[in-house]
Amino acid sequence: MEKLATDILEKTGKAKARFDELTSLILQPQIISDNKEYKKLCKERANLEELALAHDKLQTLVNDYEGCQKDYENETDNEMRNMFYDEIGSLKVKIEEQVEECKILLLPKDENDDNNVIIEIRSAAGGEESALFCSVLTRMYTYYADKNHWKTEIMDISETELGGIKEITFMVKGKGAYRKLKYESGVHRVQRVPETESQGRIHTSTSTVAVLPEVEDVDVEINESDLRIDTYRASGAGGQHVNKTESAIRLTHIPTGIVVACQDERSQIKNRERAMSIMRAKLYDLYKTQRDNEYKQTRKDQVGTGDRSERVRTYNYPQGRVTDHRVNVSSYNIEDVLNGNIDLFIEALELKDRADKLANA
């Protein structure tokens, strides 16, 4: 136990030293005056804070344990020796618990966990029924955001005449949004009887969900010369303004072919800002996926990678069941799930992800 605690202290000590260094750095005038560098260092410090505190707690427990050991060995009074013996046993348990906590905190952390997210939902197989399911998923995530006191903002939407959604892009703003919602990426399958089906046959349709972290300029640099910018008239609600003003923006990143459109705002400038935010997120995701694919060649894929081709969840209306296939967890209250209560799946995926990482650490 003592050797393991010492090894963990050595590993966490590096994070503690860097945390203390960053604490000093962000107080220096030259750092404060450089907004990008200041934000970058503050973010790094925030990511290390929990581990630094865990290191201090473990160090204190180890010091107390060693002190009790010496007192026990030097004490001649039996009653006092029994008291020190009990305290040693109690500290040993606390140290073991703290070591396990430190091991979890030492696992590689996704640097985007605290970021806002950009969610894209698109209809796939199933035509109009798929589009209607997209609207159901949009509602589910909006309700989930509300329950977590996060804000949602629609950035682009294409609707059908029957009230479905061909595709929608919206942002969820709130600390920890990406940490929770990143597991939602993938293919979502629905099995139900469409309202338009006269014979009551169950249809299977799919919609795809992509969850991207919102990234800042400091994370992704976009060369303006690599962009083609087109303006056009927005469609949908908005009255005469929509018809007369070319406020909608379409950005094309020429090197990668990525296209982003935004028409939700009345201002062309606002739409451009939002479109750039989506473009940064998509480019970040592309580059990160390329890096991950290189890494995956040397090891097995882990749960929650967000592979777009993955069928992640099935919503079976006749059975009132929702099943997440990655962790084999089911809820038999489909209405509750569609009202935004999806923590059952997210928590199971977080535990699975953590267990996989510990097994490969």
PEVENLIN-V748764 format. One record per helix or strand of 2 or more residues. SS is the DSSP state (@ for helix, = for strand). FROM is the first residue (numbers start at 0). TO is the last residue. If there is no record, write none. Layout:
ss/from/to
SS/FROM/TO
SS/FROM/TO
//
This chain:
ss/from/to
@/1/24
@/28/31
@/34/73
@/77/104
=/116/122
@/127/146
=/150/158
=/164/172
@/176/183
=/185/191
=/202/212
@/223/225
=/226/231
@/239/243
=/247/252
=/257/261
@/267/295
=/310/315
=/320/323
=/328/330
@/333/337
@/342/359
//
